[in-house]
Amino acid sequence: MSTKKLHHNRHLPEEIIVQILCWLPIKPLIRFSSVSKRWHYLIIKDPQFAQSHFKLASDRKTLTQRLLISTDYQLRSLDPETPSFVDNDSSLHNLTFRHFSNLLGCCNGLVCVDVDGYEKHDLSLWNPSTGFKHELPDSDFVCAVKIMSYFAESDFGRSGLGYVSSTDDYKIFIDANVYSKPSQTFMEIYSSRLNSWKPIQVRGHDPSCSFRSPTTSWGPLTNEALHWFYRKVGEEEPTILAFDLAKEEFREVPFPTFDGDANDIDVNDMGVQVVSRGGGGGECLCVSITRRRGGVNLMEFWVMREYGVRESWTILFKFNTDHVSESLGGNLHGYEAIFVTVIFRLRDRDRLVRIECRRDAEPVCSTPFNVNDGDGPVYNVIAYNETLFSVPKLGLHEMNEADVS
């Protein structure tokens, strides 16, 4: 980190000022970025300061997590830890783009946003906390869409964003379709270091292009890999498909072995999440399943204590879900901890409910929170951490801040 003077101060050395700033939450830091040009650079653009702040917050377990909610023409940021979702004045911020925005993945506080997702698919890396925005070059899929936009529909089947630490590289995976005649399928990966896309070479043992699963399209990230449910052709039992971002290849992760009758499991209502371990033990893979037993609909959460080891799957908790559906995942605070929070979207798809689970007590539901507010249906919801990260320049031109209000 540069040691240029932040400002003239007779009492505190500059290194001490930087250390103090590292301890502050994101919101006051953003306000303090207007103190001087030096402070603005340090807080908004200095990658080493961003890394130091993130590491300290991670070690102290003070990272702030929010939910990013996509509606017709608006992205809304919600604090899931407010006492009541109904008290939204201080927990909800409107982040308005000019067009509908689809959410394709998140990592380290950066979100991959598909702006104008109805037609053109203009992709960007965006930090909702700082307003940083890096517009991505067009992939082969986006080029095909722009040529055929008025003649064919298009969509993303699978997507995800992750970070490869060994190369300091953010990578975006897309598996997308253009429904022209004949239809076109694209499986591509973006590298921030190269600022370019390339097709993924699908080998014989990899999933056929394009692959589909019944659950959310963006892949949860852990162990530098993205994860989805995947059902092999001709097989009833699903598996977890992982895409290794460093090796840029697929692999399978063993699925839990459930007790009882497998036929009572609803394969169309499964979810893959990543949860944090208690005691600073990192992250682990988590799956949620719904099953019907004794006339009651239950949701079970299982966690993989040791990544890649089938025998390490352990049930975390379960509860009755007759009044909720479609897990949003994400906000689970440590499978060794007593207190766990889960966010659900209700069946009408426009309301969220928080369920607080204790091991030996009935789950407590919050008052449902209406996230629609006249802005059209809710398309997707993604959890992100408030950070100062941006994409390193590395020869790239610097992008303007996001067009948000």
Residue pairs with C-beta under 8 A, 6 or more apart in sequence:
1 18
1 42
1 46
1 48
1 49
1 52
2 42
2 46
3 14
3 15
4 14
4 38
5 14
5 38
6 14
6 17
6 18
6 36
6 38
6 39
6 42
7 35
7 36
7 38
7 39
9 17
12 20
18 42
18 49
21 29
21 32
21 42
21 43
21 49
21 53
22 49
22 52
22 53
22 56
23 56
24 32
25 62
25 64
25 386
26 64
26 129
26 386
26 387
26 388
27 386
29 43
29 53
29 388
30 43
30 129
30 130
32 39
32 43
33 39
33 40
33 43
33 44
34 40
42 49
43 49
43 388
44 130
44 132
44 388
44 390
45 390
47 389
47 390
47 392
49 388
50 387
50 388
50 389
50 390
51 389
53 387
53 388
54 63
54 108
54 109
54 387
54 388
54 389
57 63
59 280
61 280
63 385
63 386
63 387
64 79
64 385
64 386
65 80
65 81
65 330
65 331
65 383
65 384
65 385
65 386
66 77
66 78
66 79
66 80
66 128
66 383
66 384
66 385
66 386
67 77
67 78
67 79
67 80
67 328
67 330
67 331
67 343
67 352
67 381
67 382
67 383
67 384
68 75
68 76
68 77
68 95
68 103
68 106
68 111
68 128
68 381
68 382
68 383
68 384
69 75
69 76
69 77
69 78
69 371
69 378
69 380
69 381
70 100
70 101
70 102
70 103
70 378
70 379
70 380
70 381
71 371
71 372
71 375
71 376
71 377
71 378
71 379
72 100
72 375
72 376
72 377
73 96
73 97
73 98
73 99
73 100
73 375
73 376
74 94
74 95
74 96
74 97
74 375
75 94
75 95
75 96
75 97
75 101
75 103
75 113
75 128
76 92
76 93
76 94
76 95
76 371
76 375
77 92
77 93
77 95
77 128
78 85
78 88
78 91
78 92
78 352
78 369
78 371
79 90
79 91
79 92
80 331
80 341
80 343
80 354
80 383
81 341
82 88
82 90
82 91
84 366
84 367
85 91
85 352
85 353
85 354
85 366
85 367
85 368
85 369
86 367
86 369
88 369
94 405
95 128
95 402
95 404
95 405
96 404
96 405
97 113
97 115
97 402
97 403
97 404
98 115
98 116
98 403
99 115
99 116
99 117
99 118
100 116
100 117
100 118
100 379
101 113
101 114
101 115
101 116
101 117
102 113
102 114
102 117
102 156
102 379
102 380
103 111
103 112
103 113
103 114
103 218
103 379
103 380
103 381
103 382
104 112
104 113
104 114
104 123
104 156
104 159
104 160
104 161
104 172
104 174
104 217
104 218
105 111
105 112
105 159
105 160
105 161
105 162
105 172
105 173
105 218
105 219
105 221
105 226
105 382
106 112
106 161
106 218
106 382
106 383
106 384
107 161
107 162
107 163
107 170
107 221
108 163
108 385
108 387
108 389
109 127
109 128
109 129
109 384
109 385
109 386
109 387
109 388
109 389
110 125
110 126
110 127
110 161
110 170
110 387
110 389
110 390
110 391
111 125
111 126
111 127
111 128
111 161
111 382
111 384
112 123
112 124
112 125
112 126
112 159
112 161
112 172
113 123
113 124
113 125
113 126
114 121
114 122
114 123
114 156
115 122
115 123
115 124
116 122
119 145
119 149
120 142
120 145
120 146
120 149
121 141
121 142
121 145
121 146
121 154
122 135
122 142
123 135
123 136
123 139
123 142
123 172
123 190
124 133
124 134
124 135
124 136
124 402
125 133
125 134
125 136
125 161
125 170
125 172
125 192
125 391
126 132
126 133
126 134
126 402
127 133
127 387
127 388
127 389
127 390
128 384
129 386
129 387
129 388
130 388
130 390
131 401
131 402
131 404
132 390
132 391
132 399
132 401
132 402
133 399
133 400
133 401
133 402
133 403
134 192
134 390
134 391
134 396
134 399
135 399
136 172
136 190
136 195
136 197
137 195
137 196
137 197
138 146
138 197
139 174
139 186
139 188
139 190
139 197
140 186
140 188
140 197
140 199
141 154
141 174
141 176
141 178
141 186
141 188
144 154
144 178
144 180
144 184
144 186
145 154
145 178
148 154
148 178
148 180
151 180
152 178
152 179
152 180
152 181
153 178
153 179
154 176
154 177
154 178
154 179
155 176
155 177
156 174
156 175
156 176
156 217
157 175
157 176
157 177
157 210
157 211
157 212
157 217
158 173
158 174
158 175
158 210
158 211
158 212
158 213
158 217
158 218
158 219
158 228
159 172
159 173
159 174
159 175
159 176
159 217
159 218
159 219
160 172
160 173
160 218
160 219
160 220
160 221
160 226
160 243
161 170
161 171
161 172
161 173
161 218
161 221
162 170
162 171
162 173
162 221
162 224
162 225
162 226
162 245
163 169
163 170
163 171
163 224
163 245
164 170
164 171
164 224
164 245
164 246
165 224
166 246
167 193
167 246
168 193
168 392
169 191
169 192
169 193
170 191
170 192
170 391
171 189
171 190
171 191
171 192
171 245
172 189
172 190
173 188
173 189
173 200
173 219
173 226
173 243
173 245
174 186
174 187
174 188
174 189
174 190
175 185
175 186
175 187
175 209
175 210
175 211
176 185
176 186
176 187
176 188
176 210
177 183
177 184
177 185
177 186
177 210
178 184
178 185
178 186
185 209
185 210
186 199
187 199
187 200
187 202
187 209
187 210
188 197
188 198
188 199
188 200
189 197
189 198
189 200
189 245
189 248
190 196
190 197
191 198
192 391
192 392
192 394
193 392
193 394
195 394
195 395
195 396
200 248
202 208
202 209
203 249
206 249
206 250
207 230
207 241
207 250
208 233
211 228
211 230
211 241
213 228
213 229
213 230
213 231
213 238
213 241
214 229
214 267
214 268
214 269
214 270
215 228
215 229
215 270
215 271
215 272
216 271
216 272
216 329
216 380
217 380
218 380
218 382
219 226
219 227
219 228
219 243
219 272
220 226
220 227
220 272
220 273
220 274
220 285
220 329
221 227
221 274
222 274
222 283
222 284
222 285
222 307
223 242
223 307
224 244
224 245
224 246
225 242
225 243
225 244
225 245
225 251
226 242
226 243
226 245
227 240
227 241
227 242
227 243
227 253
227 272
227 274
227 285
228 240
228 241
228 272
229 238
229 239
229 240
229 241
229 267
229 270
229 272
230 238
230 239
230 240
230 241
231 237
231 238
231 239
231 267
232 239
237 255
237 262
238 255
238 267
238 270
239 252
239 253
239 254
239 255
240 252
240 253
240 254
240 255
240 272
240 285
240 287
241 250
241 251
241 252
241 253
242 250
242 251
242 252
242 253
243 249
243 250
244 250
244 251
253 285
253 304
253 307
253 308
254 308
254 309
254 310
254 313
255 287
255 310
256 287
256 302
256 304
256 310
256 313
257 310
257 313
258 265
258 289
258 291
260 291
260 293
264 291
264 292
264 293
265 289
265 290
265 291
266 289
266 290
266 291
266 292
269 289
269 290
269 325
269 326
270 287
270 288
270 289
270 290
271 287
271 288
271 327
271 329
272 285
272 286
272 287
272 329
273 285
273 286
273 287
273 288
273 327
273 329
273 330
273 332
274 283
274 284
274 285
274 286
274 330
275 283
275 284
275 286
275 303
275 332
275 333
275 334
275 335
276 282
276 283
276 332
276 333
276 334
277 283
277 284
277 334
277 335
277 336
278 334
278 335
278 336
278 337
279 334
279 336
281 336
284 303
284 304
284 305
284 307
284 335
285 303
285 304
285 307
286 301
286 302
286 303
286 304
286 316
286 329
286 332
286 335
287 301
287 302
288 299
288 300
288 301
288 302
288 327
288 329
289 299
289 300
289 302
290 297
290 298
290 299
290 300
290 321
291 297
291 298
291 300
292 298
296 320
296 322
297 320
297 321
297 322
298 318
298 319
298 320
298 321
299 318
299 319
299 321
299 324
299 327
300 315
300 317
300 318
301 315
301 316
301 317
301 318
301 332
301 342
302 313
302 314
302 315
302 316
303 313
303 314
303 316
303 335
304 312
304 313
305 312
305 313
305 314
306 312
314 335
316 332
316 335
316 340
317 340
317 357
317 359
319 355
319 357
319 363
320 363
321 344
323 346
323 365
324 344
324 345
324 346
324 347
324 353
324 355
324 365
325 344
325 345
325 346
325 347
326 344
326 345
326 347
326 349
327 342
327 344
328 343
328 344
328 345
328 352
328 381
328 383
329 342
329 343
329 383
330 343
330 382
330 383
331 341
331 342
331 343
331 383
332 340
332 341
332 342
333 339
333 340
333 341
334 340
338 358
338 359
339 356
339 357
339 358
340 356
340 357
341 354
341 355
341 356
341 357
342 354
342 355
342 357
343 352
343 353
343 354
343 355
343 381
343 383
344 352
344 353
344 354
344 355
345 351
345 352
345 378
345 381
346 352
346 353
346 368
349 377
349 378
350 370
350 371
350 372
350 377
350 378
351 368
351 369
351 370
351 371
351 372
352 368
352 369
352 371
352 381
353 365
353 366
353 367
353 368
353 369
354 365
354 366
355 363
355 364
355 365
355 366
356 363
356 364
356 366
357 363
371 378
371 381
372 378
